[in-house]
Amino acid sequence: MPHLNPLSSHETKTTRIATQLRERTSTQPLSLRKTAVSHMVPKAFDKKYKDEKIDISDLSAILEIDPEKKFCVAEPGVTFVDLVKATLPLGLVPMTVPEFKTITIGGAVAGCSIESMSFQYGGFHDSCFEYEVITADGRVLTCTPDNEHSLIFQMMHGTFGTLGIISKLKFRLVPAKPFVKVIYEKYSHVESYELAIRRHFKTRDVDFMDGFVHSPTLYVLNLGVFVDQAPYQNRYDWMKIYYQTTATRDEDYLRTPDYFFRYDRGVTGVRFSSFFGRLFFGKFASSSHILRLAEKIHWLLPRKRPTVTLDIFVSISKIKTFLKWYEHEFQHFPLWVVPYKRTRDYEWANKSFYEAAGSDELFVDLAIYGMKQRGDKNYYRIMEEKLMEIGGIKTLISHNFYSEEEFWKNWNKPNYDQVKAITDPKGMFRDLYQKTCR
Ligand SMILES: Cc1cc2nc3c(=O)[nH]c(=O)nc-3n(C[C@H](O)[C@H](O)[C@H](O)COP(=O)(O)OP(=O)(O)OC[C@H]3O[C@@H](n4cnc5c(N)ncnc54)[C@H](O)[C@@H]3O)c2cc1C
């Protein structure tokens, strides 16, 4: 667990990184070296493996927690498991805790973070109110939603580290209790499922909401509330597989950290599906171990027709039509369902994307894990085409096949270029399209 570090030691670290960047003469593409493993879906021949590295691995301290004003100041390499360990004894937690223990707060902002508190708060970045950013040429900027760097502040989310290095974050915390009670509402039709999601979104009668489409006739909504006491406690880090229990149980109780990381062995793509596999190896099959192994042997991963791991967003009004199409075209279940509040129209996306998405206040994130591609179809591409047709979008965490022209129809090139010209004028970090789609 990181210790609270004085701010002066933070300044020493940022000065070292900024100096290295200022003095750099190489023109080779640059990417980050962190301590925690990356949670981007590993790709066989990702260019990042050949990039020169800037080492930010010592940026992993929690600098301040203010329990009165309910905010935290921390460096980007702090993992969510360590953050929750530090804040929960004070009765506080971050506003969105992604499902894998070693996702870092910097990675969650630069990439994405979607979980069961997203129906209230959006992503983790939506709880942030200040970033310190080191530009590619070694300047250190303080960026807030209201100062002269407001566009830089907004564009740090979802641009996957291609605009600069986030070296410090300030973010809000929310009250929490030691346990979470979850109840499972079951529906056999998408229509009633959609209505239930809308109802809980409106009434805010729960603290957490996610769910599963187990099959075209079994839709489960997992509704959690913080509680002070629990009659029993379950955990899902060895023999038991969380998502499976949502189809059979009516309710469950978990310690709050066990709730946050109930998917750490995989959301639905849990490793070691057999009883004996899990008995002997399951304890060591955390997301972190598996991803570290995949990174080490990345050249062995399938280059053609990789298994499908996708997060897609559609507005709630489109979920019914989308799922009918999905059922016919993909036929892969379960699907993880995470309602996600449209907190604001993000600057990295084009206005035309939001117009096509519609006026709903709520998106639904649907996640597919580990689907084997069938025949000679490219299911990643089929999904991209469908999303372009219906005004949906996907996160860029895995394989992307957009042409450059298609890509910038959804992602906002004028905003991106404006910030890139300030923070990385010589293009030391790959451009967003190159990094995520090539
Ligand atoms: C199987 C699988 C399932 C997933 N499911 C979900 C999910 O359900 N919900 C969800 O929210 N996410 C999910 N993710 C995605 C993951 O949360 C995001 O990819 C997240 O951005 C990873 O954070 P990380 O800390 O591992 O960062 P990394 O993977 O190391 O980095 C992510 C990106 O951010 C950049 N970056 C990292 N740190 C910094 C920094 N300090 N400054 C600037 N740029 C930086 C990196 O260069 C990289 O491009 C999943 C990933 C996988 C592999």
The ligand as an SDF file (V2000), in Angstrom:
LIG
                    3D

 53 58  0  0  0  0  0  0  0  0999 V2000
  -10.1510   -7.7740  -20.3290 C   0  0  0  0  0  0  0  0  0  0  0  0
  -10.3390   -6.3050  -20.0640 C   0  0  0  0  0  0  0  0  0  0  0  0
  -11.5580   -5.8570  -19.6110 C   0  0  0  0  0  0  0  0  0  0  0  0
  -11.7440   -4.5200  -19.3220 C   0  0  0  0  0  0  0  0  0  0  0  0
  -12.9240   -4.1430  -18.8480 N   0  0  0  0  0  0  0  0  0  0  0  0
  -13.0780   -2.8750  -18.4240 C   0  0  0  0  0  0  0  0  0  0  0  0
  -14.2670   -2.4810  -17.7960 C   0  0  0  0  0  0  0  0  0  0  0  0
  -15.1670   -3.2600  -17.6630 O   0  0  0  0  0  0  0  0  0  0  0  0
  -14.3870   -1.2620  -17.3190 N   0  0  0  0  0  0  0  0  0  0  0  0
  -13.3820   -0.3700  -17.5030 C   0  0  0  0  0  0  0  0  0  0  0  0
  -13.5290    0.7280  -17.0700 O   0  0  0  0  0  0  0  0  0  0  0  0
  -12.2850   -0.6950  -18.1380 N   0  0  0  0  0  0  0  0  0  0  0  0
  -12.0870   -1.9330  -18.5720 C   0  0  0  0  0  0  0  0  0  0  0  0
  -10.9440   -2.2850  -19.1740 N   0  0  0  0  0  0  0  0  0  0  0  0
  -10.0390   -1.2410  -19.6400 C   0  0  0  0  0  0  0  0  0  0  0  0
   -9.1690   -0.5630  -18.6530 C   0  0  0  0  0  0  0  0  0  0  0  0
   -9.8550   -0.0940  -17.5480 O   0  0  0  0  0  0  0  0  0  0  0  0
   -8.6170    0.6430  -19.3660 C   0  0  0  0  0  0  0  0  0  0  0  0
   -7.8630    0.2040  -20.4630 O   0  0  0  0  0  0  0  0  0  0  0  0
   -7.7780    1.5260  -18.4780 C   0  0  0  0  0  0  0  0  0  0  0  0
   -7.4620    2.6770  -19.2240 O   0  0  0  0  0  0  0  0  0  0  0  0
   -6.5260    0.7930  -18.0410 C   0  0  0  0  0  0  0  0  0  0  0  0
   -5.8620    1.4920  -17.0290 O   0  0  0  0  0  0  0  0  0  0  0  0
   -4.3930    1.0640  -16.6020 P   0  0  0  0  0  0  0  0  0  0  0  0
   -4.1560    1.6800  -15.2780 O   0  0  0  0  0  0  0  0  0  0  0  0
   -4.1720   -0.3890  -16.7180 O   0  0  0  0  0  0  0  0  0  0  0  0
   -3.5380    1.8690  -17.6360 O   0  0  0  0  0  0  0  0  0  0  0  0
   -2.6870    1.4320  -18.8850 P   0  0  0  0  0  0  0  0  0  0  0  0
   -3.3070    0.2620  -19.5610 O   0  0  0  0  0  0  0  0  0  0  0  0
   -1.2990    1.3150  -18.4810 O   0  0  0  0  0  0  0  0  0  0  0  0
   -2.8610    2.7150  -19.7330 O   0  0  0  0  0  0  0  0  0  0  0  0
   -4.0260    2.9840  -20.4700 C   0  0  0  0  0  0  0  0  0  0  0  0
   -3.6930    4.1280  -21.4160 C   0  0  0  0  0  0  0  0  0  0  0  0
   -3.4800    5.2930  -20.6490 O   0  0  0  0  0  0  0  0  0  0  0  0
   -2.1770    5.7920  -20.8290 C   0  0  0  0  0  0  0  0  0  0  0  0
   -1.6980    6.2180  -19.5170 N   0  0  0  0  0  0  0  0  0  0  0  0
   -1.4890    5.4730  -18.4240 C   0  0  0  0  0  0  0  0  0  0  0  0
   -1.0410    6.2320  -17.4180 N   0  0  0  0  0  0  0  0  0  0  0  0
   -0.9710    7.5000  -17.8830 C   0  0  0  0  0  0  0  0  0  0  0  0
   -0.5660    8.7390  -17.3410 C   0  0  0  0  0  0  0  0  0  0  0  0
   -0.1180    8.8410  -16.0810 N   0  0  0  0  0  0  0  0  0  0  0  0
   -0.6080    9.8380  -18.1220 N   0  0  0  0  0  0  0  0  0  0  0  0
   -1.0410    9.7670  -19.4060 C   0  0  0  0  0  0  0  0  0  0  0  0
   -1.4250    8.6060  -19.9790 N   0  0  0  0  0  0  0  0  0  0  0  0
   -1.3950    7.4950  -19.2340 C   0  0  0  0  0  0  0  0  0  0  0  0
   -1.3630    4.6620  -21.4130 C   0  0  0  0  0  0  0  0  0  0  0  0
   -0.3490    5.1430  -22.2410 O   0  0  0  0  0  0  0  0  0  0  0  0
   -2.4170    3.8840  -22.1830 C   0  0  0  0  0  0  0  0  0  0  0  0
   -2.5810    4.3710  -23.4690 O   0  0  0  0  0  0  0  0  0  0  0  0
  -10.7090   -3.6100  -19.5010 C   0  0  0  0  0  0  0  0  0  0  0  0
   -9.4910   -4.0610  -19.9590 C   0  0  0  0  0  0  0  0  0  0  0  0
   -9.2950   -5.3930  -20.2300 C   0  0  0  0  0  0  0  0  0  0  0  0
   -7.9490   -5.8620  -20.6750 C   0  0  0  0  0  0  0  0  0  0  0  0
  1  2  1  0
  2  3  1  0
  2 52  2  0
  3  4  2  0
  4  5  1  0
  4 50  1  0
  5  6  2  0
  6  7  1  0
  6 13  1  0
  7  8  2  0
  7  9  1  0
  9 10  1  0
 10 11  2  0
 10 12  1  0
 12 13  2  0
 13 14  1  0
 14 15  1  0
 14 50  1  0
 15 16  1  0
 16 17  1  0
 16 18  1  0
 18 19  1  0
 18 20  1  0
 20 21  1  0
 20 22  1  0
 22 23  1  0
 23 24  1  0
 24 25  2  0
 24 26  1  0
 24 27  1  0
 27 28  1  0
 28 29  2  0
 28 30  1  0
 28 31  1  0
 31 32  1  0
 32 33  1  0
 33 34  1  0
 33 48  1  0
 34 35  1  0
 35 36  1  0
 35 46  1  0
 36 37  1  0
 36 45  1  0
 37 38  2  0
 38 39  1  0
 39 40  1  0
 39 45  2  0
 40 41  1  0
 40 42  2  0
 42 43  1  0
 43 44  2  0
 44 45  1  0
 46 47  1  0
 46 48  1  0
 48 49  1  0
 50 51  2  0
 51 52  1  0
 52 53  1  0
M  END
$$$$
